[in-house]
Amino acid sequence: MVTRRSNTLPDHIRPGVRVLFVGINPGARSAAVGHHFAGHSNRFWKLLYESRLVPEPVTYEDDGRLPDWGFGLTNLIARPSRGIDALRPLEYVAGRKTLLAKIRRYRPPVVALLGVTLSRVLFPDQSGARRAEQARRNRPRVGWQPDHLAGAKVFVLPNPSGRNAHYSHRQMLALFGELKTALEVRAGAARGNASRADGK
């Protein structure tokens, strides 16, 4: 049973987190049931398993287990709503400050933003060249970003909501898989560095 105030959801983050997943804010159903990404058509949990980021099938009821696999989960804005149109500009400003404080506290090497809207909010001062490039592509960039958040690398994933018609399930899975591959490469490099240090 999740105890929460004003229908806000708890963060699930522990020290040693490898990737901090960041949503915009809880949807109405998530707030009602007390778990992240609980919308009937939300694909987040299925994509985690299909990409092998987690070793077994999971649902929104397993959100508290993500730290067991080195993942963290939070939202930019804690207040639930039926859509992002209900969110106020000042909430985004305050949410950015809060998120940066969480990143500095837990120091995840990677922050995964769930939705290109988050990228626009968190990196508002993009150069004219980047804005022009994004306008030309008619879609903000997904994948690895040139920017960092409080020292963490940033990976943008499509919003897994069923309302997101811009990306197919296959395209989303490819991006989740790219993140998985990067984590494996990072883990392999860390093991190699540890072996070399032990050999000295």
VEXGU-43793 format. One record per residue: residue number from 1; z negated, x, y negated of N, C-alpha, C in turn; residue in three letters. Coordinates in pm, 1 decimal, always signed. Example, Ala and Ser with C-alpha at 12.3 -4.5 7.8 and 13.67 -1.06 7.14 Angstrom:
2
> num|n.pz|n.px|n.py|ca.pz|ca.px|ca.py|c.pz|c.px|c.py|residuo
> 1|-780.0|+1319.0|+569.0|-780.0|+1230.0|+450.0|-780.0|+1320.0|+330.0|ALA .
> 2|-708.0|+1285.0|+225.0|-714.0|+1367.0|+106.0|-787.0|+1290.0|-3.0|SER .
***
This chain:
200
> num|n.pz|n.px|n.py|ca.pz|ca.px|ca.py|c.pz|c.px|c.py|residuo
> 1|+0.0|+85.6|+120.0|+0.0|+0.0|+0.0|+0.0|+88.3|-123.9|MET .
> 2|+93.9|+65.7|-215.0|+102.8|+145.1|-336.3|+25.2|+79.0|-447.2|VAL .
> 3|-69.2|+152.9|-504.1|-143.3|+100.8|-618.4|-75.0|+150.6|-743.8|THR .
> 4|-35.1|+61.0|-831.0|+35.6|+101.6|-950.3|-1.9|+11.3|-1066.0|ARG .
> 5|+16.7|+62.6|-1184.6|-15.3|-10.5|-1306.0|+113.7|-54.3|-1373.3|ARG .
> 6|+120.4|-178.3|-1414.2|+236.7|-232.6|-1485.5|+365.5|-215.7|-1406.8|SER .
> 7|+355.8|-224.1|-1273.3|+472.3|-214.4|-1186.1|+544.5|-81.0|-1193.8|ASN .
> 8|+482.0|+23.3|-1252.4|+545.3|+155.4|-1250.0|+525.8|+217.2|-1112.0|THR .
> 9|+617.2|+304.2|-1076.2|+612.8|+367.8|-945.1|+554.0|+507.9|-955.0|LEU .
> 10|+483.4|+551.1|-850.8|+427.0|+686.7|-854.8|+535.9|+790.8|-830.7|PRO .
> 11|+518.7|+907.3|-891.2|+604.0|+1020.6|-857.1|+565.1|+1070.0|-718.4|ASP .
> 12|+660.7|+1132.2|-651.9|+632.0|+1198.4|-524.8|+677.7|+1343.7|-539.0|HIS .
> 13|+587.8|+1427.8|-583.9|+618.3|+1569.5|-609.0|+498.6|+1653.2|-564.1|ILE .
> 14|+526.4|+1763.6|-498.3|+422.2|+1858.4|-460.6|+462.9|+1999.4|-503.0|ARG .
> 15|+366.9|+2088.3|-519.0|+403.3|+2229.1|-543.1|+492.0|+2280.9|-430.4|PRO .
> 16|+586.4|+2366.2|-465.7|+680.7|+2418.6|-367.2|+804.1|+2333.7|-350.5|GLY .
> 17|+821.5|+2231.4|-435.3|+937.0|+2143.5|-426.5|+1066.3|+2223.3|-444.3|VAL .
> 18|+1165.4|+2197.3|-357.8|+1294.1|+2267.4|-364.8|+1391.7|+2198.0|-458.0|ARG .
> 19|+1392.9|+2065.4|-452.5|+1481.6|+1985.7|-536.9|+1403.0|+1867.4|-590.5|VAL .
> 20|+1409.8|+1847.2|-720.0|+1347.9|+1729.6|-780.7|+1457.7|+1629.1|-813.1|LEU .
> 21|+1458.8|+1516.8|-741.8|+1553.6|+1409.2|-769.6|+1499.9|+1325.6|-886.2|PHE .
> 22|+1587.5|+1295.1|-980.8|+1547.2|+1221.0|-1100.2|+1636.3|+1098.4|-1116.7|VAL .
> 23|+1575.7|+980.9|-1114.4|+1646.2|+857.3|-1144.9|+1627.6|+820.5|-1290.8|GLY .
> 24|+1697.9|+717.3|-1335.3|+1683.5|+675.3|-1475.4|+1552.4|+598.8|-1493.3|ILE .
> 25|+1538.6|+488.5|-1421.8|+1414.7|+411.0|-1423.3|+1416.6|+316.6|-1304.1|ASN .
> 26|+1301.4|+263.8|-1265.2|+1298.6|+175.2|-1147.8|+1370.4|+42.9|-1175.0|PRO .
> 27|+1440.5|-4.7|-1075.1|+1499.5|-137.5|-1083.5|+1394.1|-243.4|-1055.3|GLY .
> 28|+1431.7|-367.8|-1074.6|+1336.5|-478.3|-1058.0|+1283.1|-486.6|-915.6|ALA .
> 29|+1370.9|-470.5|-815.7|+1323.6|-481.0|-678.3|+1233.8|-363.6|-641.1|ARG .
> 30|+1268.6|-244.4|-686.8|+1183.6|-128.6|-660.0|+1043.2|-150.0|-715.5|SER .
> 31|+1037.4|-202.7|-838.1|+907.1|-229.8|-898.3|+830.9|-335.1|-819.8|ALA .
> 32|+902.9|-434.2|-768.1|+837.8|-543.2|-695.6|+779.1|-496.8|-562.1|ALA .
> 33|+852.0|-408.3|-492.2|+805.3|-365.4|-359.7|+725.9|-235.4|-365.0|VAL .
> 34|+729.8|-165.3|-478.7|+650.5|-43.7|-493.4|+712.0|+81.0|-435.7|GLY .
> 35|+845.7|+83.9|-422.2|+913.1|+201.2|-366.8|+1040.7|+229.5|-444.0|HIS .
> 36|+1076.8|+356.8|-451.0|+1196.2|+400.2|-523.6|+1324.8|+363.0|-450.0|HIS .
> 37|+1427.6|+330.6|-526.8|+1562.4|+302.7|-475.1|+1559.8|+196.9|-365.0|PHE .
> 38|+1493.0|+87.1|-395.5|+1477.0|-20.4|-296.8|+1579.6|-131.6|-312.0|ALA .
> 39|+1673.6|-118.2|-402.4|+1776.8|-220.9|-418.1|+1854.7|-239.2|-289.1|GLY .
> 40|+1892.6|-362.3|-260.6|+1959.2|-393.6|-133.3|+2086.4|-311.2|-112.2|HIS .
> 41|+2157.6|-281.3|-220.1|+2284.5|-209.7|-205.4|+2273.8|-61.8|-240.9|SER .
> 42|+2152.6|-13.6|-267.3|+2137.0|+126.2|-306.7|+2160.8|+217.8|-186.5|ASN .
> 43|+2240.2|+322.1|-208.5|+2282.6|+409.0|-98.9|+2205.8|+540.6|-90.1|ARG .
> 44|+2103.7|+559.2|-174.1|+2034.9|+687.5|-181.5|+1981.4|+733.8|-46.6|PHE .
> 45|+1908.5|+646.6|+21.5|+1843.0|+686.1|+145.8|+1943.9|+713.8|+257.1|TRP .
> 46|+2048.2|+635.3|+261.9|+2152.4|+657.5|+361.7|+2223.2|+790.4|+336.6|LYS .
> 47|+2248.7|+822.2|+211.3|+2317.2|+946.2|+177.0|+2230.3|+1068.2|+207.4|LEU .
> 48|+2100.2|+1055.8|+187.6|+2010.7|+1166.8|+221.5|+2023.0|+1203.5|+368.4|LEU .
> 49|+2025.9|+1101.7|+453.1|+2033.3|+1127.8|+596.8|+2173.6|+1171.0|+639.5|TYR .
> 50|+2275.2|+1102.7|+592.3|+2411.7|+1134.5|+634.1|+2453.7|+1274.9|+590.9|GLU .
> 51|+2399.0|+1324.1|+481.2|+2428.8|+1459.7|+434.7|+2340.7|+1562.9|+503.7|SER .
> 52|+2244.8|+1518.0|+583.1|+2149.2|+1602.4|+655.6|+2051.3|+1672.9|+561.0|ARG .
> 53|+2032.8|+1617.7|+443.5|+1925.6|+1668.4|+358.2|+1789.7|+1637.6|+419.8|LEU .
> 54|+1781.6|+1525.6|+491.3|+1661.2|+1494.3|+569.5|+1703.5|+1480.7|+715.1|VAL .
> 55|+1614.3|+1512.4|+809.9|+1654.0|+1521.2|+950.3|+1652.3|+1390.2|+1027.4|PRO .
> 56|+1612.5|+1281.7|+965.0|+1603.8|+1154.6|+1035.9|+1634.9|+1040.2|+940.0|GLU .
> 57|+1676.4|+925.6|+991.8|+1704.3|+812.0|+903.4|+1578.7|+771.4|+826.3|PRO .
> 58|+1597.2|+741.9|+698.4|+1486.1|+701.7|+612.3|+1526.1|+579.7|+530.6|VAL .
> 59|+1425.2|+509.0|+482.0|+1446.5|+395.4|+392.7|+1354.7|+412.2|+272.4|THR .
> 60|+1363.2|+317.6|+181.0|+1278.9|+325.8|+61.8|+1130.4|+330.3|+95.4|TYR .
> 61|+1092.9|+276.4|+210.2|+951.9|+280.0|+249.2|+904.3|+421.3|+283.0|GLU .
> 62|+998.9|+513.9|+297.7|+966.0|+653.1|+328.8|+963.9|+741.8|+204.5|ASP .
> 63|+970.4|+684.2|+85.1|+981.1|+768.0|-34.8|+866.0|+867.4|-47.0|ASP .
> 64|+747.7|+829.5|-1.2|+633.6|+919.3|-8.2|+641.6|+1037.2|+87.0|GLY .
> 65|+737.4|+1033.7|+179.7|+754.9|+1142.3|+275.9|+848.9|+1252.2|+225.9|ARG .
> 66|+920.3|+1228.0|+118.5|+1017.5|+1327.8|+71.9|+956.0|+1466.2|+49.0|LEU .
> 67|+834.7|+1475.5|-6.9|+777.5|+1609.2|-23.3|+758.6|+1685.7|+107.4|PRO .
> 68|+750.4|+1615.6|+220.2|+739.0|+1684.0|+349.6|+860.8|+1771.3|+377.1|ASP .
> 69|+975.4|+1734.6|+317.3|+1099.3|+1811.0|+336.5|+1132.7|+1896.3|+214.5|TRP .
> 70|+1040.0|+1908.8|+122.3|+1061.6|+1992.9|+5.7|+1129.5|+1924.5|-110.6|GLY .
> 71|+1134.3|+1791.8|-109.0|+1198.2|+1718.4|-217.7|+1094.1|+1644.0|-301.6|PHE .
> 72|+1126.0|+1627.4|-429.1|+1043.0|+1549.2|-518.1|+1122.6|+1433.2|-573.6|GLY .
> 73|+1052.3|+1333.4|-623.3|+1117.8|+1212.8|-673.0|+1043.8|+1161.0|-795.2|LEU .
> 74|+1117.1|+1139.8|-903.0|+1060.0|+1086.3|-1025.3|+1168.3|+1008.9|-1099.9|THR .
> 75|+1129.7|+946.7|-1209.8|+1223.5|+876.5|-1297.9|+1210.0|+929.6|-1439.1|ASN .
> 76|+1319.3|+925.2|-1513.8|+1312.8|+965.8|-1654.0|+1223.1|+870.8|-1732.2|LEU .
> 77|+1237.9|+742.1|-1705.1|+1160.3|+638.1|-1773.5|+1084.8|+559.4|-1668.0|ILE .
> 78|+955.9|+544.3|-1686.8|+871.9|+478.1|-1585.3|+886.1|+326.3|-1587.2|ALA .
> 79|+922.0|+269.6|-1702.5|+924.7|+123.5|-1713.5|+1040.2|+64.3|-1633.4|ARG .
> 80|+1010.7|-29.0|-1542.6|+1118.8|-92.4|-1467.3|+1198.7|-189.7|-1552.9|PRO .
> 81|+1323.7|-210.7|-1514.6|+1407.2|-308.9|-1584.2|+1517.1|-354.1|-1489.0|SER .
> 82|+1585.6|-461.1|-1524.9|+1696.2|-510.1|-1442.0|+1824.8|-433.0|-1466.7|ARG .
> 83|+1826.4|-352.0|-1569.5|+1944.8|-270.7|-1600.0|+1911.4|-174.0|-1712.2|GLY .
> 84|+1994.6|-70.2|-1728.5|+1963.1|+30.0|-1829.3|+1987.4|-20.6|-1971.4|ILE .
> 85|+2058.7|-131.5|-1985.4|+2080.4|-186.8|-2119.5|+1949.9|-229.9|-2184.6|ASP .
> 86|+1847.8|-253.5|-2103.8|+1718.9|-297.2|-2156.7|+1633.0|-180.5|-2204.2|ALA .
> 87|+1676.7|-57.9|-2180.1|+1598.0|+59.0|-2218.4|+1624.1|+94.7|-2364.0|LEU .
> 88|+1520.3|+141.8|-2430.9|+1528.5|+173.1|-2573.3|+1550.6|+323.3|-2595.2|ARG .
> 89|+1620.1|+361.6|-2703.1|+1645.4|+503.9|-2730.1|+1518.9|+588.8|-2731.5|PRO .
> 90|+1411.7|+536.7|-2788.8|+1288.0|+614.6|-2794.5|+1230.5|+639.6|-2655.3|LEU .
> 91|+1258.3|+549.8|-2560.4|+1211.1|+570.8|-2423.9|+1282.6|+690.1|-2360.1|GLU .
> 92|+1409.3|+706.4|-2391.2|+1482.1|+822.1|-2339.5|+1425.6|+952.1|-2398.4|TYR .
> 93|+1395.3|+950.7|-2526.4|+1340.4|+1069.9|-2592.8|+1206.1|+1108.1|-2530.5|VAL .
> 94|+1118.8|+1008.0|-2516.9|+987.0|+1034.1|-2457.7|+1000.4|+1075.7|-2310.9|ALA .
> 95|+1093.3|+1011.3|-2239.8|+1113.6|+1044.6|-2099.0|+1161.2|+1187.3|-2079.7|GLY .
> 96|+1246.0|+1235.0|-2170.0|+1294.5|+1373.3|-2159.5|+1179.1|+1471.7|-2172.6|ARG .
> 97|+1089.8|+1447.4|-2267.8|+974.5|+1535.7|-2286.5|+885.1|+1536.1|-2163.0|LYS .
> 98|+862.9|+1417.4|-2108.2|+778.2|+1406.2|-1989.0|+842.0|+1477.0|-1870.2|THR .
> 99|+972.8|+1459.4|-1854.1|+1042.5|+1523.5|-1743.5|+1035.9|+1675.7|-1755.3|LEU .
> 100|+1058.3|+1728.1|-1872.8|+1052.3|+1873.3|-1891.9|+913.2|+1926.2|-1857.9|LEU .
> 101|+809.9|+1849.1|-1892.7|+673.3|+1891.4|-1859.7|+653.2|+1895.1|-1707.9|ALA .
> 102|+709.3|+1797.6|-1636.4|+698.2|+1796.9|-1489.8|+771.7|+1916.6|-1428.8|LYS .
> 103|+888.0|+1947.4|-1481.8|+964.4|+2060.8|-1429.4|+888.5|+2190.7|-1452.3|ILE .
> 104|+829.3|+2205.5|-1570.0|+752.2|+2327.9|-1598.4|+628.9|+2336.2|-1509.0|ARG .
> 105|+571.4|+2221.9|-1475.8|+451.9|+2222.5|-1391.4|+484.4|+2258.7|-1246.2|ARG .
> 106|+587.8|+2195.6|-1190.1|+616.6|+2212.6|-1047.4|+721.7|+2319.6|-1018.1|TYR .
> 107|+800.9|+2356.3|-1117.9|+900.7|+2462.2|-1107.9|+999.3|+2445.7|-991.4|ARG .
> 108|+1063.6|+2332.2|-982.2|+1168.2|+2319.8|-879.1|+1285.2|+2409.8|-915.8|PRO .
> 109|+1345.1|+2480.8|-819.3|+1462.6|+2561.7|-852.5|+1582.6|+2477.3|-892.9|PRO .
> 110|+1586.5|+2352.0|-839.6|+1700.5|+2263.1|-865.9|+1648.9|+2125.8|-908.0|VAL .
> 111|+1710.2|+2070.0|-1010.6|+1686.4|+1931.3|-1051.2|+1815.6|+1854.8|-1026.0|VAL .
> 112|+1807.8|+1749.4|-945.8|+1925.1|+1667.4|-913.6|+1916.8|+1536.9|-990.4|ALA .
> 113|+2006.6|+1517.8|-1084.3|+2009.5|+1397.1|-1166.3|+2093.0|+1291.2|-1095.8|LEU .
> 114|+2034.9|+1174.8|-1077.1|+2103.2|+1067.2|-1004.6|+2172.4|+974.9|-1104.8|LEU .
> 115|+2289.4|+1018.4|-1146.4|+2367.6|+939.9|-1240.5|+2413.1|+1023.1|-1358.3|GLY .
> 116|+2538.8|+1008.3|-1396.2|+2591.8|+1083.5|-1509.3|+2530.4|+1038.1|-1640.9|VAL .
> 117|+2475.4|+916.6|-1644.5|+2406.2|+871.2|-1765.8|+2291.9|+965.1|-1799.3|THR .
> 118|+2221.7|+1012.9|-1698.1|+2112.0|+1106.5|-1720.3|+2161.8|+1236.0|-1782.0|LEU .
> 119|+2278.0|+1281.3|-1738.1|+2334.0|+1404.0|-1794.3|+2362.2|+1387.2|-1943.4|SER .
> 120|+2416.0|+1272.2|-1980.8|+2443.7|+1246.3|-2122.7|+2315.6|+1245.6|-2204.6|ARG .
> 121|+2209.9|+1187.6|-2147.8|+2083.0|+1175.0|-2219.6|+2012.1|+1309.2|-2231.6|VAL .
> 122|+2012.8|+1386.0|-2124.0|+1936.8|+1510.2|-2121.3|+2007.7|+1625.8|-2188.3|LEU .
> 123|+2140.7|+1616.6|-2200.8|+2217.2|+1721.7|-2267.1|+2302.3|+1660.9|-2378.0|PHE .
> 124|+2237.8|+1608.8|-2481.9|+2312.7|+1536.9|-2586.3|+2392.2|+1627.7|-2678.9|PRO .
> 125|+2354.3|+1755.1|-2686.9|+2417.0|+1844.6|-2783.8|+2524.0|+1930.2|-2719.9|ASP .
> 126|+2617.4|+1866.1|-2654.4|+2725.4|+1940.0|-2589.9|+2825.6|+1988.5|-2694.6|GLN .
> 127|+2890.4|+2098.0|-2663.5|+2989.6|+2151.3|-2755.9|+3108.4|+2056.3|-2766.3|SER .
> 128|+3183.7|+2070.5|-2874.5|+3301.9|+1988.0|-2891.6|+3401.1|+2006.7|-2779.1|GLY .
> 129|+3411.9|+2131.1|-2729.6|+3505.6|+2159.0|-2620.6|+3465.2|+2083.8|-2494.0|ALA .
> 130|+3335.5|+2082.4|-2464.1|+3291.3|+2011.8|-2344.4|+3312.9|+1861.6|-2358.9|ARG .
> 131|+3283.8|+1808.8|-2476.6|+3306.0|+1665.6|-2498.7|+3452.2|+1630.4|-2481.5|ARG .
> 132|+3540.2|+1715.0|-2534.1|+3683.8|+1690.2|-2523.1|+3728.0|+1695.4|-2377.1|ALA .
> 133|+3673.6|+1791.7|-2302.5|+3710.4|+1804.0|-2160.7|+3664.1|+1681.5|-2083.3|GLU .
> 134|+3543.0|+1635.5|-2110.7|+3493.2|+1518.5|-2040.6|+3572.4|+1394.6|-2077.6|GLN .
> 135|+3610.4|+1383.1|-2202.8|+3691.5|+1268.6|-2244.1|+3827.0|+1273.0|-2174.2|ALA .
> 136|+3884.2|+1392.4|-2160.7|+4013.1|+1406.0|-2094.8|+4004.7|+1361.3|-1949.5|ARG .
> 137|+3895.2|+1396.2|-1883.7|+3878.3|+1358.1|-1743.9|+3831.9|+1214.0|-1729.4|ARG .
> 138|+3792.7|+1153.0|-1842.5|+3748.7|+1013.2|-1843.2|+3626.5|+991.0|-1753.6|ASN .
> 139|+3548.8|+1097.4|-1732.1|+3429.4|+1084.7|-1648.6|+3342.3|+1207.4|-1671.8|ARG .
> 140|+3214.5|+1189.9|-1700.8|+3127.7|+1306.4|-1714.1|+3126.5|+1386.6|-1584.1|PRO .
> 141|+3096.2|+1510.3|-1596.9|+3102.2|+1602.4|-1484.5|+2988.8|+1578.5|-1384.6|ARG .
> 142|+3022.5|+1579.9|-1255.9|+2923.0|+1576.8|-1150.0|+2919.4|+1715.6|-1085.7|VAL .
> 143|+2821.0|+1738.9|-1000.8|+2805.3|+1869.6|-938.8|+2719.2|+1961.2|-1024.8|GLY .
> 144|+2738.4|+2091.4|-1005.4|+2658.2|+2189.8|-1078.4|+2693.0|+2190.2|-1225.9|TRP .
> 145|+2590.8|+2205.5|-1308.2|+2607.9|+2204.9|-1452.5|+2585.6|+2344.7|-1509.8|GLN .
> 146|+2648.3|+2376.0|-1622.9|+2622.4|+2505.8|-1686.4|+2485.4|+2510.6|-1753.8|PRO .
> 147|+2428.8|+2392.8|-1780.8|+2300.1|+2385.4|-1848.9|+2185.1|+2393.6|-1749.3|ASP .
> 148|+2067.1|+2430.6|-1800.5|+1944.5|+2431.7|-1721.1|+1843.2|+2339.1|-1787.2|HIS .
> 149|+1745.3|+2295.6|-1709.3|+1633.3|+2217.3|-1762.5|+1505.0|+2293.7|-1734.7|LEU .
> 150|+1443.5|+2345.3|-1838.7|+1318.5|+2421.0|-1825.9|+1330.5|+2527.4|-1717.3|ALA .
> 151|+1446.2|+2593.1|-1711.8|+1469.0|+2700.7|-1616.7|+1526.5|+2658.1|-1482.9|GLY .
> 152|+1532.9|+2528.1|-1455.0|+1584.4|+2479.7|-1326.4|+1735.6|+2458.5|-1334.8|ALA .
> 153|+1806.0|+2493.7|-1226.3|+1947.6|+2461.8|-1217.7|+1963.7|+2310.4|-1206.4|LYS .
> 154|+2075.6|+2259.4|-1255.6|+2097.7|+2115.0|-1260.2|+2220.7|+2077.3|-1179.0|VAL .
> 155|+2202.4|+1979.5|-1091.8|+2311.0|+1924.9|-1010.4|+2317.0|+1774.9|-1037.7|PHE .
> 156|+2432.3|+1726.1|-1080.7|+2447.8|+1583.8|-1111.3|+2514.0|+1513.2|-994.2|VAL .
> 157|+2445.1|+1412.6|-942.4|+2497.8|+1326.9|-836.2|+2536.4|+1191.8|-896.1|LEU .
> 158|+2631.6|+1122.9|-838.3|+2660.6|+987.8|-886.4|+2540.1|+896.8|-864.6|PRO .
> 159|+2526.0|+799.5|-950.1|+2421.3|+698.8|-930.0|+2448.0|+626.8|-797.9|ASN .
> 160|+2351.0|+626.7|-704.7|+2376.3|+566.2|-573.1|+2367.6|+414.2|-571.3|PRO .
> 161|+2343.8|+353.9|-685.9|+2336.4|+208.3|-692.2|+2466.3|+144.8|-643.5|SER .
> 162|+2454.1|+30.5|-579.1|+2571.2|-42.6|-534.3|+2657.2|-91.6|-649.2|GLY .
> 163|+2602.0|-92.1|-769.4|+2678.8|-132.9|-887.6|+2776.7|-25.6|-932.9|ARG .
> 164|+2758.0|+96.4|-885.0|+2843.9|+206.5|-926.6|+2973.8|+203.3|-846.4|ASN .
> 165|+3079.1|+153.8|-910.0|+3209.0|+142.4|-843.3|+3300.0|+261.4|-873.2|ALA .
> 166|+3249.8|+358.8|-950.9|+3332.5|+472.8|-988.6|+3347.4|+573.8|-875.1|HIS .
> 167|+3252.3|+572.3|-781.8|+3255.3|+667.9|-671.1|+3243.7|+592.3|-539.1|TYR .
> 168|+3327.6|+629.6|-444.4|+3318.5|+571.7|-311.0|+3201.8|+635.4|-236.1|SER .
> 169|+3163.4|+572.8|-126.6|+3056.9|+629.9|-44.1|+3097.6|+769.4|+3.4|HIS .
> 170|+3222.6|+785.8|+39.1|+3271.2|+915.3|+86.2|+3258.8|+1022.7|-21.0|ARG .
> 171|+3292.3|+988.5|-144.5|+3280.6|+1084.5|-254.0|+3134.6|+1120.5|-280.4|GLN .
> 172|+3049.0|+1019.4|-274.8|+2906.7|+1046.0|-294.5|+2853.2|+1137.1|-185.0|MET .
> 173|+2891.8|+1109.2|-61.9|+2844.5|+1188.2|+51.6|+2889.9|+1333.8|+38.4|LEU .
> 174|+3010.4|+1354.7|-9.6|+3060.1|+1491.0|-28.3|+2972.9|+1567.5|-127.2|ALA .
> 175|+2929.1|+1501.2|-232.1|+2845.5|+1567.1|-332.3|+2704.4|+1592.1|-279.6|LEU .
> 176|+2648.3|+1497.0|-206.3|+2518.5|+1520.5|-143.1|+2530.3|+1637.0|-44.2|PHE .
> 177|+2643.2|+1643.3|+26.6|+2666.7|+1752.5|+119.9|+2679.5|+1886.4|+49.5|GLY .
> 178|+2739.3|+1886.8|-68.5|+2750.4|+2010.1|-146.8|+2611.9|+2061.5|-184.7|GLU .
> 179|+2524.6|+1969.7|-222.3|+2387.1|+2008.2|-253.9|+2317.9|+2065.7|-130.6|LEU .
> 180|+2336.0|+2002.1|-16.0|+2278.6|+2049.3|+109.6|+2325.4|+2191.4|+140.8|LYS .
> 181|+2454.3|+2216.4|+126.4|+2509.4|+2348.9|+153.7|+2449.6|+2453.9|+60.8|THR .
> 182|+2436.0|+2419.7|-66.7|+2378.3|+2513.5|-163.0|+2234.2|+2547.8|-126.3|ALA .
> 183|+2159.4|+2450.9|-79.4|+2020.8|+2477.0|-39.3|+2016.4|+2569.2|+82.6|LEU .
> 184|+2109.7|+2550.6|+175.0|+2115.0|+2638.0|+292.5|+2148.1|+2780.7|+252.2|GLU .
> 185|+2241.8|+2796.5|+158.7|+2277.8|+2930.5|+110.7|+2158.1|+2995.0|+42.3|VAL .
> 186|+2087.7|+2917.3|-39.9|+1969.5|+2969.2|-109.9|+1861.9|+3011.9|-9.4|ARG .
> 187|+1840.7|+2927.9|+93.6|+1739.6|+2959.2|+194.6|+1778.0|+3085.0|+271.8|ALA .
> 188|+1906.8|+3099.3|+303.8|+1952.8|+3218.2|+374.9|+1934.4|+3343.8|+292.1|GLY .
> 189|+1962.8|+3334.3|+162.6|+1944.7|+3449.5|+74.3|+1797.9|+3488.0|+65.6|ALA .
> 190|+1711.1|+3386.7|+58.1|+1567.3|+3413.4|+50.0|+1517.9|+3482.9|+176.7|ALA .
> 191|+1569.1|+3438.5|+293.7|+1529.4|+3502.8|+419.1|+1578.9|+3647.5|+424.4|ARG .
> 192|+1701.7|+3669.8|+374.2|+1755.5|+3804.9|+371.5|+1675.3|+3896.1|+282.9|GLY .
> 193|+1635.5|+3845.3|+165.9|+1554.2|+3925.6|+74.2|+1419.5|+3958.5|+135.7|ASN .
> 194|+1360.7|+3860.3|+205.1|+1230.4|+3882.0|+269.4|+1241.7|+3987.3|+379.9|ALA .
> 195|+1351.8|+3983.0|+457.1|+1371.7|+4081.0|+564.6|+1386.9|+4220.7|+508.8|SER .
> 196|+1463.4|+4233.1|+399.6|+1480.9|+4365.0|+339.0|+1349.6|+4417.4|+284.3|ARG .
> 197|+1268.0|+4327.1|+225.2|+1138.2|+4369.6|+172.6|+1046.6|+4414.5|+285.3|ALA .
> 198|+1050.7|+4346.6|+399.7|+967.8|+4383.7|+513.5|+1010.6|+4516.8|+572.4|ASP .
> 199|+1138.9|+4548.6|+557.3|+1190.0|+4673.5|+614.5|+1160.7|+4796.4|+530.4|GLY .
> 200|+1111.6|+4774.9|+411.1|+1082.6|+4889.4|+325.1|+955.6|+4959.6|+370.5|LYS .
***
